[in-house]
Amino acid sequence: MNKLKLVYFDIDGARGEAARLAMVIGGVPFADDRVKFADWPDRKADTPFGALPVLELDGQTVAQSNGINRYVGKLAGLYPDDAWQAALCDEAMDAVEEVATRVWSTMSLPAAEKKAQRESLAAGPLAFSLDRLQLRLVAHGGQYFADGRLTVADLKVFVWISHLRSGRLDHVPVDLPDRVAPRLVEHHDRVKEHPAVKAYYAGRKVAA
Ligand SMILES: N[C@@H](CCC(=O)N[C@@H](CS)C(=O)NCC(=O)O)C(=O)O
């Protein structure tokens, strides 16, 4: 059997988590290589783009989180076969990635600048993006983002909403999703109740 390894930091709210979840839900065996921040400087140069996540298959690597989500989504039965539904699935994942990248890119800014930028992002592009994502969900029936069933898009949005509501993103109000996108919060809570997701988080240990 081919050996899959997902290499990512030991954090649950960011780019590697949807792929981990997809493989767990789909029963796809994989090695979960959780990189400690202290080890990252030594490992960075060996990754295709100096960043994680990276997926390894029998010693070969592929990077870029949404590409990885699509690949593992196919293995896990969580990616649409139909080309249009696949495009809808990608749309939601890319919409999250686009705005999350803007928010996370403020991470290393000096404190005052980070606060100002995050507050302005939260009130502007982030609130807008959540609202639009919610409208897309509603337009597709309100339950799932694509294919009328759980796909990797639902997992990516779920992880993002969990992260926003976790209080770990300084200067982004924790109640932002509840205020501007209650249907996304409903969707989040529904995904969280999926038996495999529930079992995964019951046993999930997060170092950071
Ligand atoms: N476009 C890439 C971005 C990857 C990325 O920036 N990953 C972050 C963690 S979420 C990272 O590796 N940061 C450490 C670094 O850049 O040194 C993707 O979607 O995978």
The ligand as a Tripos MOL2 file, in Angstrom:
@<TRIPOS>MOLECULE
LIG
   20    19     1     0     0
SMALL
NO_CHARGES

@<TRIPOS>ATOM
      1 N1         -0.1280   28.9080   -0.0400 N.3       1 LIG1
      2 C1          0.3860   28.0020    0.9540 C.3       1 LIG1
      3 C2          0.7500   28.7840    2.2090 C.3       1 LIG1
      4 C3          1.4970   27.9260    3.1990 C.3       1 LIG1
      5 C4          1.8880   28.6720    4.4520 C.2       1 LIG1
      6 O1          2.1190   29.8900    4.4450 O.2       1 LIG1
      7 N2          1.9980   27.9140    5.5530 N.am      1 LIG1
      8 C5          2.3970   28.4650    6.8170 C.3       1 LIG1
      9 C6          1.6710   27.7360    7.9490 C.3       1 LIG1
     10 S1         -0.0800   27.8000    7.8060 S.3       1 LIG1
     11 C7          3.8760   28.2290    7.0390 C.2       1 LIG1
     12 O2          4.4200   27.2110    6.6480 O.2       1 LIG1
     13 N3          4.5440   29.1680    7.7260 N.am      1 LIG1
     14 C8          5.9200   29.0220    8.1330 C.3       1 LIG1
     15 C9          6.8800   29.7240    7.2320 C.2       1 LIG1
     16 O3          6.4550   30.3390    6.2190 O.co2     1 LIG1
     17 O4          8.0770   29.6910    7.5380 O.co2     1 LIG1
     18 C10        -0.6380   26.8970    1.2410 C.2       1 LIG1
     19 O5         -1.8300   27.1290    1.0290 O.co2     1 LIG1
     20 O6         -0.2470   25.7980    1.6530 O.co2     1 LIG1
@<TRIPOS>BOND
     1     1     2 1
     2     2     3 1
     3     2    18 1
     4     3     4 1
     5     4     5 1
     6     5     6 2
     7     5     7 1
     8     7     8 1
     9     8     9 1
    10     8    11 1
    11     9    10 1
    12    11    12 2
    13    11    13 1
    14    13    14 1
    15    14    15 1
    16    15    16 2
    17    15    17 1
    18    18    19 2
    19    18    20 1
@<TRIPOS>SUBSTRUCTURE
     1 LIG1         1 GROUP 0 **** ****
